[in-house]
Amino acid sequence: MSAVNPLKPSERMKIPRQESIEQEAKKRAQNFLEVSSGLDLERALLEAARCLECKNPVCIEGCPVSIDIRSFIQLLMAKDYAGAVNKIREANYLPAICGRVCPQESQCEAVCTLGKKLNPVAIGKLERFAADYEMQRNLFQPPVITEHHEQKIAIVGSGPAGLTCAAELAKLGYKVTVFEALHAVGGVLRYGIPEFRLPREILDMETERIKALGVEIYTNFVIGRTATIDELFDEWGFSAVFLGTGAGTPTFMGIPGESLSGVYSANEFLTRVNLMKAYKFPDFDTPIKIGESVAVIGGGNTAMDAVRTSLRLGAKHAYLIYRRSRQEMPAREEEIHHAEQEGVEFVLLTNPIRILADSNNWVSGIECQRMELGEPDESGRRKPIAIKGSEYVIPVQTLIEAIGQKPNPIIQATTPGLETSKRGTVVINDFQGTSREGIFAGGDLTRGGATVILAMRDGKIASSAIHEYLTAKRNGKSHRLAEKLNAETGFKAG
Amino acid sequence: MFQIVEKEVLAPTLAKYVIKAPFIARKRKPGNFVIIRVIDTGERIPLTIVDGDVKNGTITLIVQAIGKTTKLLATKEVGDEITDVVGPLGNPTPIEHHGAVACVGGGVGTAELFPIARALKDAGNSIYSIIGARTKELIILEREIGEFSDGTYITTDDGSYGRKGFVTDQLKDLLDSKLNIKAVYAIGPLPMMKAVSNLTKTYGTKTYVSLNAIMVDGTGMCGGCRVTVGGQMKFACVDGPEFDAHLVDFDELIMRNRSYIDLEKISEEHNCKLRGVEVAEGGVK
């Protein structure tokens, strides 16, 4: 047991799990302010005191980026708040973001020893607390970079994969340049995740901390258009490239009526609201149109973000239409719960088949059919089967499709020799190396749609591989990392 | 930030802007466009690149002040900066050797057609250019296009200059003539491109149009610019902007492009109060 936590395990187990301070559901459904303001100092210290400080801290294994959770909680207990967040930052350079958007309940907290009998330690909330406290008290100290290398690395995409890879490589002493296609940094953290889950000041703050490491960021720069990957090597003098361009291309269901006015991809809808701030129209120029009734199709986190955003834009009815049951929804439990609290109407076991229009070519309704669950399919979830004759119409004036995204094809199409899968993802080995020497990739570009933290994990693994690759090059070793690694590990498709 | 280094008013609502954007200047090809955002609170709109200068690191845009953002742009002068310019986006026009080609530009679309027509000429085609507009003062680039065209024809709706009538009237004459027109490139307002397409369909003449759809990012991310081409959903930004006219569902695109007309008005009035941007047409310096 640590010296700072005087409580015996039995006493620690008596402390209830501390809850975040949240805006009341009905009120928050009308504003874009953050839903949760996290733990205050008192609650955070109580929560930290619940940690059993296990000899074998399984929570660390549960973390995709292996944050030393036990140590950071011990530092919190010792009231070394800057120390705590720096401990997190050793493994994860975006703690204020991960503390907010990580699905801790299926990662670190899922394996927490305390969670076997009681509620697990609120690791995510503690992570967020440490990061927020550091920011509020201005405790940030940039890490000391001891080595410096002349080699330049290009990071394509400023989402969670790219930013993490950039930060890790900058800490190792490399010259890092990030290229972002949009006018603002953050990728999906900027255009996808709404402000009520991730305030933009937090994202801006984390970005500034990465810039403080010496990372240079070019916005308005589309790799594959403004410059190609080969030009980055041949003309710009980069020695390695990391691709983290995400999965930004929306997919549509392919049902009749998708070209009607009032039909949005979740990407367009969220980009208008989050990146372009359409919710502040007309102070901001980008418009968005929201009907009295809105339907969002899908059951993932993006669908939850879109449907909760609809409410905040003034929809009286915000329906979430999903073809399976609540149990099969891929969204985080917390997001589903928040959506329910805020008044989202869940229309489950229902499949949209046709979008109806009014005389102005605007959406007027969505024709659906009811489904029942059959045998499990290849995803392990029970397959929904249509019930004959169950068709009915839900009147809506806005329809948002949140049924998944795929990688943007621009880079693949302009980079000869870059191997891709049938799904359009870039194929990688275990070390995030692609089929092209010096090009590494990760995040949704290789996964096809996953979480922020898995993208960060990829960025981190890639940073180690790039370091190893460039170290070998510096030492004049003519080794082709990808091939070497492939030989060692067997090529594994993403 | 992207500085305006040159500005020339071509007509009361039409101006040419030369903008410092060295990376884009190096890579742009005929048919490419940029997305611009004039100010921090502005929206992103697509504009076709008319010309570029690698040495000076500039690109040229010709813009008609018809919407909120283009009117805002019209208030910017030499030395002013545009917050964001990104590109070159979209697929460049495939420049092929057809033989005799009719290039049809309507209104500000003539500016977008200009680099394509010139590239087609350089590829050995004979170019017959039709420049159409509502009225005389909106006819642009007559001299520039005339310099390389084998024939240049002007039409105005009101008959104030050139032939009174529509570009399609002139195009029909060319198609009926002995010139043996093998391909048609048409850029202008959607109803014009639709009319051109309907006409050339009856002649079976290959026709290309450049579609200006509503876009947010311009890189395939939002899907706002989706158009139906040959019965399939395409994104104008990454699959186009140029398509085989005979396969395009123009009516659907015309409807989609009207989606925000009412909000555009609100936004313009707001801009007028806030930034003194004129709402009335013709209010550009």
Interface residues (C-beta under 8 A of the other chain):
Chain A: A181 L182 H183 Y191 T219 N220 F221 V222 R225 T226 A227 G248 T249 P250 F252 G254 E258 S259 L260 S261 G262 Y264 S265 N267 E268 T271 R272 L275 M276 K277 F281 P282 D283 F284 D285 T286 P287 K289 N361 N408 P409 I410
Chain B: F23 I24 K27 R37 T41 G42 E43 R44 K68 T69 T83 D84 V85 V86 G87 P88 L89 V216 D217 T219 G220 M221 C222 G223 G224 R226 V227 T228 M233 V238 D249 E252 M255 R256 R258 S259 Y260 L263 E264 I266 S267 H270 N271
